């Protein structure tokens, strides 16, 4: 049986949970594939990705259209939800790793939680890595995987009308507005334009 311990931190009055005795670590790997593009590696999330993810979701600008900035406690729950979806359902957002630096620069991938308006491939890139074409590159690989492996017949992107950068990404992917969709609950309270395309349209566009 694991020696579960709670270690108090007197300075802040908070507690951190340690499931293993001091000095021991438990290496866990989220199940799922690894995809490669010319500049990126897309892989399931790891515990080490949490810190950059928390920074990403704590930034008012990068989190503006993702439900708003989150405190670290909420970001942790959001991150473990992403990782848990891989284990339970076999798909979720990939971590995006820049090949040249080995740095976590965002997440992208298939996403379809309960009562979602469709089978989505979404993306989010840290501020320092934006305007380099990474969102299009990562989303393209994720869309290929969603159509080829998950056998989805349509991919959508849930986009707030003022979110011009994401509209630009969707347009470069070849998606157009197919319908409107309402957010299903916290942290989202919005009506989105649903950009999207069919599997047939995507594959025809990807033909050399």
N, C-alpha and C positions, 0 to 999 in steps of 0.2 A: 504494500500500500504506500502511496506517495505521502511524504511528510509535508502536509500543507501547513504553511506558516504565514502569519500576518506580521509584518515588521513595521512598527510605528516610526514615523518621521517627526520628531518633536518640534522641529523648526516650523513646519507648516500645519501640523495637526492632522495631516492626511495619512492614509495607509496605502501600502503597496503589497500586492499578493505575490508570494513566491511559492511555487508549487514544489520546488526541489531544494534539497539541502544546499547550503552555501558552497560555491565552487563547482556545482554540477549544472550542466545545461542539457536541454532536451531539443535536439534538432528535428524540426518538423517541416515537411514540404507540402505545400498545397498541390493537390492533384491537378493535372492539366497539361496541355501541350506548350511547346515553345515555338514561336513563329519568328522568322527573321526577314528583314527587309534590307535594302542596301545600307541604311544608316541606323537601324533600330533593332532591338530585341524585344519581343512581346512575350511575357511569361506570366504565369499566375502570381499573385501577390505573396510576399514573404513578410515575416515580422520586421525585418530590417527596413522595409519600405514605409513603415508607419510614420517615422519622423518627417520625411519629406512630404508625405501625404497630409499630415497634420498641418504643416506649414502652408501647403497648397490650399487646404480647406479653411484655414484660418485667415487667409488673405481676402479682404473685401472685394478686390477686383477679380481674382480668379474664381472665387466662389459665388459671384453675384448671380449668375444664372443657374447655379446648382443648388438652389435652396437657401443661399446666404452663408456667410462665414459661420464656422462652427468652433466652439471651444474644444480643447483637446479631448475631453471626456466624450463628447458627442462624435468627434472625428474618429476616436477609437472604435466606437460602436459601428459607425459607418464602414470603417475599414474591415472589421471582422465580419460584417454582413457581406461585403464583396468577396472575401476569402471563403466564407461559409457557403456561398452560393455555388462555388466551384465544387466543393465536397458533396453538396446535396443534389445539385441539378446537372453538374457536368459542364457548366459554362458560366461565365461572368466577365467582368472587366479584367483585362490584362494590365499588368504594370508595364510601362514603356521605359526601356533602358536605352540611353544613347550609347552606341557602340564605342565611340572614340574615347569617352570619358568614364563609362560605366555608371553614369549618374541616372537616378530615377527622375524622369522629366514629366510624368503624367500617367494617366490611365485611359484606356480605350478598349471597347469590346462590346460583345452582345449583352443586352440587359433587358429583362422582361419580368419584373416582379409582379406580384398579385395585383390584378386590376389595372395593369399598365395599358396604354392605348394601342400597343402593338409591339412587334418584335424589333427592338431598337438596337442599333450600334451607335454608341455615344463616344465622346472623347472629352478630354480636359488636359491642357498642357500648362506647365508652370510658366510664369511670366518671362523668365529668362530664356526660355526655349521657344517662345512664340515667334511667328512670322518667319519660320524657317521651312515650312512645308511638312512639319512632323505630324500634325493632326491628319492631314490627307494621307500621308504614307502609312500611318498606324491604322487608321480607319479602313483603308483599302485592304490591308492584310486581314483585318478582323472581319470585314464583309465577305471576303473570299472564304474564310473559315466557316462563317455562319451559314453560308449557302452550301458549301461543299460537305461539311461535317454535320451540322445541325439540321440540314435540309430545310431551312426556312425558305419560304416562297416570296417573302417581302422583307425589306429592311426599312425602318423609319428612323428619323432623327427628331427628337422633341426639342423645338427651338422657340424661345421667346421672340416675338417680332422685333424688339430693339436689339437683339444680339447679332449685330452685323458680322462680327468675325466668324461665328458658327454658320451663319447663312452663307458666307463665302466658302467655307469648307464644304458644306453640303452641295453647293453649286458645282464646285470642282469635282466632287464625287459623281456628279450627274444626277443628283436628286432634285426633285421639284416638290412644291406643296401638293400633297395628295388629299389632305383633309385637316380638320381641326381636332384637337384632343385636349381633354381636361385633366389636370393633375389629379392623382388619386388620393392624395393626403399628405400629411406632414412628411418632410419639411417643405413640400412643394404646394403652393397655392397659386396656380396660374392656368391660363388657357394657352396652349402652345399651337404654333403652326407645325404640322407634321410633314416634314420633308421626307421623301422616300422614293423607292423604285422597286420593281419586281426583280426576281432572280433572272428572268430571261433578259430584261433590259440591261442589267448589270453585266451579264456574261457576254452579251452582244457588244457592249462597249469595251469590254476587256479583250476582245479578239484582236490579234496583231494585224 
